[in-house]
């Protein structure tokens, strides 16, 4: 479990920003890869993984329904 990743859905986090989503994705990829900062020869695949996890997280949060009928990500998220 990545203990430094916070819950990104309401009511735990009322406003979720793209920076919040990307930070969580970065923490996840760091944990899974075992690298805080990858070597130059791993940078591209590391960055692609962060992008993929960011997109998957955005999709997940956008599709979740929380009590009150609103999605977890507001209309301002890309």
ABEGO torsion letter per residue (X at the ends): XBAABBBABOAABABBBAAAAAAAAAAAAAAAAGBABBBAAAAAAAAAAAAAAAAAAAAAAAABBBBGGBBABBAABX
